[in-house]
Amino acid sequence: MRQVIAGNWKMNGKFSDITPFAAAVLEADLGADLIICPPFPLLQGFAAALPGAHGAIGGQDCHANGSGAHTGDVSAALLAEAGAKYVILGHSERRADHGETNADVAAKVLAALSAGLIPIVCVGETESERDAGEAEHVVRTQLTHSLPSSFAGLVAYEPVWAIGTGRTPSEADVTAMHARIRAVLVAQFPASGASTPILYGGSFKPGNAASLLSLPEVGGALVGGASLNAADFLAIAASAPRG
Ligand code: PEP
């Protein structure tokens, strides 16, 4: 199975970035599947600039409702109409900045699925939770409550303390957590849990990508800061083992 390398641009980027970034992606010969998740206004431009075979587009959030009085929010159907195939849900910055609960995330996952989007659901413990020995419990709880019974999509394990900090868990810790996530997914979804891709996210760089992407049960990367630079993003993608 090809690995998935997803770039989360967060609240970064501008219209003039689309053409050079897409040109670099179009030139690359990669053994991994790319997903670019830019801010909402750039979705359509990216979708037009990147034919499907070269990279898919994703949103960074959606509302649980299809329409209505929700100022500043966007529906899953509109993301899909703008050209998105994926949507990141439950990112720790959404959970922290917007108070999103696991139940909120589950409702958004259902909305995304019914609009035909593939959700990438983020889970991960904070540093204090890890220090308290609660990482496994936190991640297990996030999985069981953020994924509805009809879940079909990807999971991203992103320890909050590794996001944007330059710090990464040890290879042993990533391996152990991905194995636990796999066990939870298999128990929760007997038909699909064994094949649900589990991405790792948190301070991916070209220099650490090959080792992180080679770990068992790591099905790809969710990349924040390094995804803004096409050369770095593509170097990470080029490090994915060719399946
Ligand atoms: C992220 O926020 O999803 C992320 C992984 O960020 P970074 O790569 O910058 O740590």
Residues whose N, C-alpha, C, O or C-beta is under 5 A from the ligand:
A	BS01	PEP	N8 A162 I163 G164 T165 G201 G202 S203 F204 L222 V223 G224 G225 A226
